[in-house]
Structures are given as structure tokens and as C-alpha cells.
């Protein structure tokens, strides 16, 4: 029986970028009362802006929030949340609409239970990675008529076939292959705890050395000057965010986005990154003197409330933090307009600061503390991957012809 779609996720209709026309977000939800997908439109909060950039930013925020609500079970057609039976495909249970799927021990059943087991232990971004990879494996099982079999039928031979598929047909990188092995291995270890005689099939799996390098790269010296001039002229709030990355090695995710005025001690010249927002552990970061002076002279920052987010709406500190992709999109737009390479990403400024600091002679130990790395070995590997220089002596003292 063909699976019925419960929702169609939101898409933006932007009239080809024409701001003289109304833009709207379109999505569909199934009405349990008549079993039909019904179209929903949202215009509010988009057309109040007169330029395309502002409309795209507003629409992106609305669609992200809407998508999250829909996935969690919200429906504009019901007074209460839809209850999802399956974490992997968002299948829903509504009385008199669909019966709960039988718990017959399929991979999908155990993967869904596993996601419920870990959902309070991991960050949402990490959970999204788990969901994505488990959905692909489940879709592959379905394509091979294995999605309805008992989980014990998924043996090492099946796993070898799947990993051959993602290496040879999907052409995934070594990093992605390793992540699949880790995540699927965790799911099957969970199965093993519930099915005592079950053998985890994730062993002797195919590997690859393929590198699909889309990671942010440090910005080259001549391009730093060009970016500074352009961004200072077009978007001063974005440049302030870049400076926090560059000077203080603050990660551009929650660490930067949720940074508050009260986290800054401009007297002592330090920044506190609390454990909730930190990728690693709570830490105190030193602010280099040249950046500290700029912060002390920043009138909007000095006049803000301690509870204000440093990066809020209208380029000023305020009570609402910017969306998680806001600064990244703004930098990407400027990069695109300048014709700069895509290897330059918003995260590149943290790498740039690290590389320049090392070249200037700042010790590995100091860089470790500023980055919040657990060991100097982590910092050493990080710098080696970013700087890609084998020998300073060769560069400085190699004899000419």
C-alpha cells in the first residue's frame, strides 16, 4: 500500500524576486476529517518589507519555525498536537484516521525507539544528523524490500551492500562514511540490548579515502582587506560578529548567536561562554587589547541592557536573538556579490584568526585555552589542517638559485 503524505513542507513563492508583488509561503497538511491534503498560505510578516533581502530573511525565519512545528506534530487544522508514531517518517496517529503501525521489530521500529532514547541527551543539530542518516538507510531498505522484515534479517551482508551503495553510488566522503558507521552501530547496539542474541552487523564494512572538502578555509591575506572594507560599509553588525570569531575564537553557532551583553566583562577584558551554549565546556575567553578598545567605544553595546543579546534585530543589541542562519546568509550574500570563492564561509574567520595568531608566535598552549580545546594535540591537529604548511624554516630560509 502506498504511503500517504501527512504534510508537504513549506516553500516560498517569491514572484521571481519582484517586491512589487505579494510573496507567500505555501504548505500542505492532511485533514484527518476528510483525509485530504489541504493547502495553507502565509503572507503575514513577509510583504511588510520593501526590499528582496529583507523579505528572504523574514521568509526563511518563518519557514524554519513552521517546518519545526509541523515536524513536531502541529497542525493548523487541529486544536491539539498531532501525535507522531514514527520519528523517521513523521507518520501520524489520529483517531479514526490511521491505525498505529504494528510493532513487529523492524529496523524502523527500533530506530524510532532509539531516537526517543537519545533525544534528551544530544543537541538538536546532532539529532537532525542522526535522523537524516537513519532515514536514508531506511529508504534504502525499502528500495531493497527489507523495510518490513524483522531486524534480525539485517546482517553483515546487508550492511556491506548498503555501505557499497553509499560509497560507489552516492559517492560520500570518508568523514560521512565514518559517521554512518557510528550512528548505525549505535542503533544496532541498542537493538542488541533488547534482543539479547542479536549480533551487531556493523563490522568489516567497506571504506573509502574519498575527500569531499567543503569545509571553511582561512581567508587569504589580500582578501581579508577587501572583505573588511566591503562589510564595514554594508553591514557593521556582521563585521562585529566576525571580530568576535577572529579575535576570540567564538564559534558562530550558539556561542556567538546567543552571546549576551552581560557575558562581556569589558573591565577585565574577558568573555564568559556558559556551558549551555558552549560546544565543549564553560570557559572564559580573553579579549585581545585591540578588539577590547573597539568594544569599549561601541556606543550601542555600552548602552544596552545586560540581558540583551549582542546580535539582535535592526543591527542593535536587543531582547531577541537572530535566527541561527542569519549571519551566515548575510556573509554568503556579500561573498557572492564580491565574487569571492565559496570556500570562504562565515566560520572561516575563526580559522583565519587561529592561523594568523600562530604565525605571529602565540603559543600552542594559549591557542588551546582560547579555542576551548581539551588538549594541545587537538589544537595542533586543528592548525595543521587549516594552515597546511609543512615547514616554516623552508619558507623563510630556503636558498635561492
Protein Blocks (a to p, Z undefined) as FASTA:
>chain_A
ZZddfbdcddddehhopakbccddddddddfklopacddddfehklmpcbfklmmmmmmm
mmmmmmmmmmnopafkbcbdcddfbfklopacdehkbccdddehpaklmmmmmmmmmmmm
pcfklmmmmmmmmmmmmmmmmmnopmmgcfklmcfklmmmmmmmmmmmnopafklmmmmm
mmmmmmmmmmmmmmmmbccfbghiacdfbdcdfbdcdddfklmmmmmmmmmmmommlmmm
mmmmmmnopafklmmmmpcfklpcfknopacddfklpmkbgcdddddfklmmmmmmmmkl
mmpcfklcfbdghhiacfbdcdfklmmmmmmmmmmmnopafklcfklmmmmmmmmmmmno
pafklmmmmnopabfklmmmmmmmmnopablklmmmoccZZ
